[in-house]
Amino acid sequence: MEYLGLFFEIIFLIIGIYLYLFVRGFVKQKNPEKQAKMDEFRKENGWWLRLAAIALISVMTINIALHIQQLMT
Protein backbone atom coordinates (compact mmCIF):
# COMPACT_ATOMS: atom_id res chain seq x y z
CA MET A 1 0.00 0.00 0.00
CA GLU A 2 2.91 2.34 0.65
CA TYR A 3 4.00 2.12 -2.97
CA LEU A 4 0.50 2.91 -4.17
CA GLY A 5 0.54 6.16 -2.19
CA LEU A 6 3.93 7.03 -3.66
CA PHE A 7 2.59 6.30 -7.14
CA PHE A 8 -0.31 8.72 -6.67
CA GLU A 9 2.02 11.39 -5.29
CA ILE A 10 4.16 11.07 -8.42
CA ILE A 11 1.03 11.32 -10.60
CA PHE A 12 -0.01 14.53 -8.82
CA LEU A 13 3.52 15.91 -9.27
CA ILE A 14 3.31 15.22 -13.01
CA ILE A 15 -0.09 16.95 -13.12
CA GLY A 16 1.40 19.99 -11.37
CA ILE A 17 4.31 20.13 -13.81
CA TYR A 18 1.96 19.83 -16.78
CA LEU A 19 -0.26 22.58 -15.38
CA TYR A 20 2.74 24.86 -14.91
CA LEU A 21 3.95 24.20 -18.45
CA PHE A 22 0.43 24.88 -19.74
CA VAL A 23 0.23 28.20 -17.93
CA ARG A 24 3.66 29.24 -19.19
CA GLY A 25 2.59 28.51 -22.77
CA PHE A 26 4.84 25.54 -23.51
CA VAL A 27 1.88 23.28 -24.29
CA LYS A 28 0.84 23.86 -27.89
CA GLN A 29 -2.18 22.67 -29.82
CA LYS A 30 -2.07 21.83 -33.53
CA ASN A 31 -5.61 23.10 -34.08
CA PRO A 32 -5.47 26.95 -34.29
CA GLU A 33 -9.02 27.29 -32.95
CA LYS A 34 -8.22 25.28 -29.83
CA GLN A 35 -4.92 27.14 -29.46
CA ALA A 36 -6.79 30.46 -29.45
CA LYS A 37 -9.12 29.16 -26.73
CA MET A 38 -6.14 27.98 -24.68
CA ASP A 39 -4.45 31.37 -25.01
CA GLU A 40 -7.61 33.18 -23.92
CA PHE A 41 -8.01 30.84 -20.94
CA ARG A 42 -4.41 31.49 -19.91
CA LYS A 43 -4.92 35.25 -20.15
CA GLU A 44 -7.99 35.11 -17.90
CA ASN A 45 -6.76 32.57 -15.34
CA GLY A 46 -2.99 32.56 -15.62
CA TRP A 47 -2.02 34.18 -12.33
CA TRP A 48 -3.93 31.85 -10.01
CA LEU A 49 -3.22 28.76 -12.11
CA ARG A 50 0.50 29.47 -11.86
CA LEU A 51 0.23 29.79 -8.09
CA ALA A 52 -1.78 26.57 -7.87
CA ALA A 53 0.74 24.72 -10.05
CA ILE A 54 3.72 25.94 -8.01
CA ALA A 55 1.96 25.01 -4.77
CA LEU A 56 1.08 21.55 -6.07
CA ILE A 57 4.62 20.93 -7.30
CA SER A 58 6.19 22.04 -4.03
CA VAL A 59 3.81 20.07 -1.80
CA MET A 60 4.13 16.90 -3.88
CA THR A 61 7.93 17.19 -3.98
CA ILE A 62 8.05 17.43 -0.20
CA ASN A 63 5.58 14.54 0.15
CA ILE A 64 7.58 12.33 -2.20
CA ALA A 65 10.84 13.09 -0.38
CA LEU A 66 9.29 12.29 2.99
CA HIS A 67 7.60 9.17 1.60
CA ILE A 68 10.88 7.85 0.17
CA GLN A 69 12.63 8.65 3.45
CA GLN A 70 9.94 6.71 5.31
CA LEU A 71 10.27 3.74 2.96
CA MET A 72 14.06 3.63 3.45
CA THR A 73 13.80 3.32 7.24
C-alpha positions as CSV (number, residue, x, y, z in Angstrom):
1,M,0.0,0.0,0.0
2,E,2.9,2.3,0.7
3,Y,4.0,2.1,-3.0
4,L,0.5,2.9,-4.2
5,G,0.5,6.2,-2.2
6,L,3.9,7.0,-3.7
7,F,2.6,6.3,-7.1
8,F,-0.3,8.7,-6.7
9,E,2.0,11.4,-5.3
10,I,4.2,11.1,-8.4
11,I,1.0,11.3,-10.6
12,F,0.0,14.5,-8.8
13,L,3.5,15.9,-9.3
14,I,3.3,15.2,-13.0
15,I,-0.1,17.0,-13.1
16,G,1.4,20.0,-11.4
17,I,4.3,20.1,-13.8
18,Y,2.0,19.8,-16.8
19,L,-0.3,22.6,-15.4
20,Y,2.7,24.9,-14.9
21,L,3.9,24.2,-18.5
22,F,0.4,24.9,-19.7
23,V,0.2,28.2,-17.9
24,R,3.7,29.2,-19.2
25,G,2.6,28.5,-22.8
26,F,4.8,25.5,-23.5
27,V,1.9,23.3,-24.3
28,K,0.8,23.9,-27.9
29,Q,-2.2,22.7,-29.8
30,K,-2.1,21.8,-33.5
31,N,-5.6,23.1,-34.1
32,P,-5.5,26.9,-34.3
33,E,-9.0,27.3,-33.0
34,K,-8.2,25.3,-29.8
35,Q,-4.9,27.1,-29.5
36,A,-6.8,30.5,-29.4
37,K,-9.1,29.2,-26.7
38,M,-6.1,28.0,-24.7
39,D,-4.5,31.4,-25.0
40,E,-7.6,33.2,-23.9
41,F,-8.0,30.8,-20.9
42,R,-4.4,31.5,-19.9
43,K,-4.9,35.3,-20.1
44,E,-8.0,35.1,-17.9
45,N,-6.8,32.6,-15.3
46,G,-3.0,32.6,-15.6
47,W,-2.0,34.2,-12.3
48,W,-3.9,31.9,-10.0
49,L,-3.2,28.8,-12.1
50,R,0.5,29.5,-11.9
51,L,0.2,29.8,-8.1
52,A,-1.8,26.6,-7.9
53,A,0.7,24.7,-10.0
54,I,3.7,25.9,-8.0
55,A,2.0,25.0,-4.8
56,L,1.1,21.5,-6.1
57,I,4.6,20.9,-7.3
58,S,6.2,22.0,-4.0
59,V,3.8,20.1,-1.8
60,M,4.1,16.9,-3.9
61,T,7.9,17.2,-4.0
62,I,8.1,17.4,-0.2
63,N,5.6,14.5,0.2
64,I,7.6,12.3,-2.2
65,A,10.8,13.1,-0.4
66,L,9.3,12.3,3.0
67,H,7.6,9.2,1.6
68,I,10.9,7.8,0.2
69,Q,12.6,8.6,3.5
70,Q,9.9,6.7,5.3
71,L,10.3,3.7,3.0
72,M,14.1,3.6,3.5
73,T,13.8,3.3,7.2
